[in-house]
């Protein structure tokens, strides 16, 4: 087989073309990287030594986010919950048990009275259930004997009270809840609790007259919340 010898001029030309292609490829990659970095640089000034550029970027982004301390403050609004031990709970001597559970939880009692509920008040209280078939029986039940009316106050007290009370049907209520431990039937489920902060205010105003609530500061307050 004959050996083929390239002339120095051809060898030099090929090397030059390869070198040129390599330079173009390297330059293209550098340009691409530079454009990417430029994009970051324009948006957040990531390579600047000035702290003001980054501060300006954070300020522009913060308008689209919730400031965490404000969110926490909104979650720490003091609420009122109207809690009532129904006639079956009073007759069974469970008033002290119910009160102790709320006290041990750390909520503040601001209103308490033993009260014979008139029919008109019961109808107003349960007006949202008026279309239900059990409504007449419910009114008869609530007015059949004295009830213990209470107002408990605290951060998140409405939702927490609902958890302490348990499901409406005691057979579905979790063990450890008031209904889960102390009741067996929906028609005799011991206790009522407000289902929203708005209803907490409405029911408190319905069952307690002006001046019947006591504003006070428990001595244990610093040991319950920071």
C-alpha positions in Angstrom: 0.0 0.0 0.0 1.3 3.4 -0.9 1.8 6.0 1.9 0.1 9.3 1.3 2.1 12.3 2.4 0.3 15.6 2.9 2.1 18.7 1.9 3.0 21.1 4.8 0.6 23.7 3.3 -2.4 21.3 3.4 -1.6 20.2 6.9 -1.3 23.8 8.1 -4.7 24.6 6.4 -6.5 21.7 8.1 -5.1 22.6 11.5 -6.1 26.2 11.0 -9.7 25.1 10.1 -9.9 22.8 13.1 -8.5 25.5 15.4 -11.0 28.0 14.0 -14.0 25.6 14.5 -12.8 25.0 18.1 -12.6 28.7 18.7 -16.1 29.3 17.3 -17.5 26.5 19.4 -15.8 27.8 22.5 -16.9 31.4 21.7 -20.5 30.2 21.2 -20.5 28.4 24.6 -19.1 31.5 26.2 -21.7 33.7 24.6 -24.5 31.4 25.8 -23.1 31.3 29.3 -22.7 35.1 29.3 -26.3 35.6 28.2 -27.5 33.3 31.0 -25.4 35.2 33.5 -26.6 38.5 32.1 -30.2 37.4 32.6 -29.5 36.6 36.3 -27.5 39.8 36.6 -30.3 41.9 35.3 -32.9 40.3 37.6 -31.2 40.0 40.9 -27.8 41.6 40.6 -26.2 38.4 41.9 -22.6 39.6 41.1 -22.9 43.1 42.5 -21.1 44.1 45.7 -23.8 46.6 46.5 -26.3 45.5 49.1 -28.9 47.9 47.9 -29.5 46.0 44.6 -30.4 42.8 46.5 -32.5 44.8 49.0 -34.4 46.3 46.1 -35.0 42.9 44.6 -36.4 41.5 47.9 -38.7 44.5 48.3 -40.1 44.1 44.8 -40.8 40.4 45.5 -42.3 40.9 49.0 -45.4 42.6 47.6 -46.5 39.1 46.3 -46.0 37.3 49.6 -47.7 37.3 53.0 -45.5 38.8 55.7 -45.2 36.0 58.3 -45.6 38.1 61.5 -48.9 39.5 60.1 -50.1 36.0 59.4 -49.2 34.8 62.9 -50.9 37.9 64.4 -54.1 37.2 62.5 -54.1 33.6 63.8 -53.8 34.9 67.4 -57.0 36.8 67.7 -58.8 36.2 71.0 -62.2 34.7 70.4 -65.3 33.9 72.4 -67.1 30.6 72.4 -70.5 30.0 73.8 -70.5 26.6 75.6 -73.7 25.2 77.1 -74.1 22.1 79.2 -77.5 20.7 78.1 -80.2 19.5 80.4 -79.0 15.9 80.3 -75.5 17.0 81.3 -76.8 19.0 84.2 -79.1 16.1 85.4 -76.2 13.7 85.2 -73.9 15.9 87.3 -71.4 16.5 84.5 -71.1 20.3 84.9 -67.8 20.2 86.9 -66.3 17.7 84.5 -67.0 19.9 81.5 -65.7 23.0 83.2 -62.5 21.3 84.3 -61.6 20.2 80.8 -61.8 23.8 79.5 -59.9 25.0 82.6 -57.1 22.4 82.2 -56.8 23.3 78.5 -56.1 26.9 79.6 -59.0 28.9 78.3 -60.5 31.8 80.4 -64.1 31.6 81.7 -65.8 35.0 81.4 -69.4 34.0 81.9 -71.3 31.3 83.9 -74.9 30.8 84.9 -77.5 28.2 85.6 -80.5 29.1 83.5 -83.9 27.7 82.6 -84.2 28.3 78.8 -87.6 29.7 77.6 -89.0 28.4 74.4 -88.6 31.7 72.5 -84.8 31.7 73.2 -84.4 28.1 72.3 -86.1 28.8 68.9 -83.9 31.7 68.2 -80.8 29.8 69.1 -81.6 26.9 66.8 -83.3 28.9 64.1 -81.0 27.5 61.4 -82.4 24.0 62.1 -86.1 25.0 61.9 -86.6 23.1 58.7 -85.3 19.9 60.2 -87.8 17.1 61.2 -86.2 16.9 64.7 -86.6 20.6 65.4 -89.7 20.4 67.7 -88.1 17.6 69.7 -84.9 19.6 70.0 -86.8 22.6 71.4 -88.6 20.4 73.9 -85.3 18.8 75.0 -83.4 22.1 75.5 -86.3 23.6 77.5 -86.9 20.4 79.6 -84.6 21.5 82.4 -81.9 23.9 83.4 -78.8 24.4 81.3 -75.4 25.8 82.3 -74.4 28.7 80.1 -70.8 29.6 79.7 -68.5 31.9 77.7 -64.9 30.8 77.2 -62.3 33.1 75.8 -58.9 32.6 74.2 -56.8 32.4 71.1 -58.4 29.8 68.8 -61.0 28.8 71.4 -63.8 28.1 68.9 -61.9 25.4 66.9 -60.2 24.0 70.0 -63.5 23.8 71.9 -65.0 21.8 69.0 -62.2 19.3 69.3 -62.6 19.0 73.0 -66.4 18.4 72.6 -66.1 15.8 69.8 -68.5 14.8 67.0 -72.2 15.5 67.2 -72.8 11.7 67.3 -71.1 10.5 70.5 -70.6 7.0 69.0 -68.4 8.7 66.3 -66.6 11.0 68.7 -63.0 10.2 69.5 -62.1 8.8 73.0 -60.9 11.6 75.2 -63.5 14.1 73.9 -66.4 15.1 76.1 -69.0 13.4 73.9 -66.7 10.4 73.2 -66.3 9.8 77.0 -69.6 10.9 78.4 -72.4 10.3 75.9 -73.9 7.6 73.7 -76.7 9.2 71.6 -77.0 12.3 69.5 -80.2 13.3 71.2 -78.4 13.3 74.6 -75.0 14.6 73.7 -74.4 16.6 76.8 -73.0 19.9 75.4 -73.2 22.6 72.8 -70.4 24.7 71.4 -70.2 27.5 68.9 -69.2 26.4 65.5 -67.5 29.6 64.3 -66.2 32.8 65.8 -69.1 34.7 64.4 -71.6 32.4 66.0 -69.6 32.6 69.2 -70.3 36.3 69.3 -73.9 35.9 68.3 -74.7 33.2 70.8 -72.9 35.1 73.6 -75.0 38.1 73.0 -78.1 35.9 72.8 -77.6 34.1 76.1 -75.8 36.8 78.2 -77.0 40.3 78.9 -74.8 43.3 78.9 -72.7 43.4 82.2 -73.0 39.6 82.8 -69.6 38.9 81.5 -66.5 39.4 83.7 -63.3 40.8 82.3 -60.3 39.6 84.3 -56.8 38.4 83.9 -55.9 34.9 85.2 -52.8 34.7 87.3 -51.7 31.7 85.2 -51.8 33.7 81.9 -48.0 34.2 81.7 -47.5 30.5 82.1 -49.9 29.7 79.2 -48.6 32.0 76.5 -45.5 33.9 75.8 
